[in-house]
Structures are given as structure tokens and as C-alpha cells.
């Protein structure tokens, strides 16, 4: 769920308390405060589990706290793997590499962190792939292995325990 709230002290706690009150389990909170922003609001993404039938109560409690719910969605991509790609990623079209996974419909690249030391030096990227199920994850990683071979990119996988 993506929330929008006032950028004042205590607002994040005001958004999290109702989740606990309805028996929800917070899995992750993504909140990056932009110190250069002049906006009076901030966005927070929360990944949570809720008991069946508690969503409407939660929405009411959040509204009472002055927290706006911008987006709600069930997570369909349940399996995740992170890996490292090393090579001339930009020169071999990193967006094409990502598109080959994203176009499958069963897996997506959801995060990329890129380091480019110099224009003629190899770059490295930590990427995270999410998929619908484990079989689809294997298919997505097979696609990445094939692309890495074609583009002469070293692929180190996975970063988390399988």
C-alpha cells in the first residue's frame, strides 16, 4: 500500500498504529525523506499482511489519522532473487536486458543499483527479479543467463539463500 501523509514528526507512527490495531503484520516500510523537497507531504510504501476482512477498518483508521491511501494492491510477484551483473552493461544496453525479463509477463526486474567507475571500465549492477512462482523464477534466470552469455556479462547469482 502506498500512503501519503503530512511531513511532520510522528506521522509515520500515526500510519503504523492502525495496522497493528487491526491485527496486521508489517513486513516492510519504504520511506525515503527527500531533504531538498519543499513538499509538505511525503509518500510511504508499506508491505503488510492483513487478516481477512480487515481492510475497510484499516482504511477508516488511516483516514482518521489524516493519512491518505494512494494505492492498494495485492502482490502478485511472490518470489525474489537478487544477483550481480558485471561487464559493459550500458554499452550492451541494460534496458534491453531488463526488457527481456519484463516482457515475459511472469517475471519483472523490480530493483537495479548500478555502479559505473569509468566510461571504459566494466560496470556492475545489483538487480532484483521477482516472479509469480518458483518455476517462473527459474525461467527468468535462464533468460538472464542467456542474455549475459550473448553480451559477455558475468552473472553472479543468487545473493540470497535458495
N, C-alpha and C positions, 0 to 999 in steps of 0.2 A: 504494500500500500504506500502511496506517496502522499505526504501531508504537507500543508503549507501553514505556517504559524508566524506570529509576531517574533521579531528578532529581539527578544528581551530575556533577561535572566529568568530561569525557572520554566520557560515554555516547553522545553523538551520533556521535563519531568511531568508537566501537565498533560502531555500527549501520551506518555508511557503508563501513567497510573491507571487510566481506564482499561487498558489492555489487561493489566493484572486483575482489575476488578471484575472482568467478565470471564476470568479463568484462562486467558490467552497466554501463550508461551512465546516470548520474543526470541527469535533466532539471530537476527542481525539488525543493527541500526546503522544507516549510512547517512552521515551528517558532516558535510564539509563547509565550514563557515568561510565565506569569502570576505577577508578583511578590507578589500578595496571596494566592495559593493556599498552603494548608498541605499539599497533597498531596505525597507522596514520589515520585510518578511524573509523567511528562509524556508527552503524545502528540505524535508527529511524523508528518506525511504526506510521503511520498516518491513522486514520479513518476519512473519509471525504465523503461528498455528492457533486456530480458534476452535473451541468446541462447537459442534453442530448447532445452528440456530442462534448464535450469539452476535452475529454481525450487526444486526439492526440496533441492538442495545449498545454495542460499542460505538457505532456511528452517532447515536444520540449523545452519549457521554462525551465524545470528542467535540461535538458541536457546542455542548455546554461549556467546554473549556476554551472555546474560541479557536479551535483547530479545524482547518478546512481539509477535507479529504479530496485530493485532486484526482487520484486514480486508485482503483482496486482491481486486482487481478489474481487469478489462481496461477500458480506456477506450473507450466506445462513441461519445462525442461528440468528434469529432476536429477540427472546425472552430470557430474562435472569432472573435468580433468584439466590440469594446467601443465604446460610444457614450455620449453625454451627452444627458440629458433635462432640459429647463428649463421650469418652469411651476409651477402649483399642484398638485404631484404627490400630496400627501397628501389634499388636498380632492377630487381626481379619482380617488381610490382606487388607489394604487400597486399594492396587492396584486392588484387586478383586471387591471391592465396586465401584471403578471408572469404571472398565471394564464393569460392569453390565449396566451402563448408556451408555458408549461409544459404546458398541456393538449393541445398538438399531438401529443405523442409523438415528434416528430422533432427538437425543439429545447428547450433549457431556459435560463432565466436562472440563471447559476451564481454571480454576484457582484453586489452592489449596495453602493455607497458614497453615502450621502445627506447633503446639507448643507441645513439649514433656517435661514436667517438670522433670520426673524421670522415670526410667525403669518400676517400678511397680505402677506408678501413671497413672490415666487416661490422655490421651492426648486430644487435641481439634484441630479441623480443620475448617477453613472457606473455603467453596467451592462454586464455581460459576458454575451453569449449564446453558447452552444455548440450545435452541431448535428451530425447524423450525416454529412451530406455538404454540398457547396457549394450544390447546388440547394435543399436544405432550409434552408440559411442564408438564401438569397435569399427564400424563402417566409416565414421567421420575421421578417426585416427588413421585408418588405411588410406583415405583420400589425402590427408596431410602428409603421410609418409611418401606417397606417390609424387605429390607436388614438390616436396623437399628434395626428392631424388632428381626430378626434372630440372629444378632450379639450383642444384648443388648447394643446398642448405642443410646444415647439421640440425637434427631434431633430437632433443633430449626429453625423454618422457618417462612416465608421468612424474610430476613433482610430489603428488600425494600418494599415500598407500592405496593400492588397488584392493 
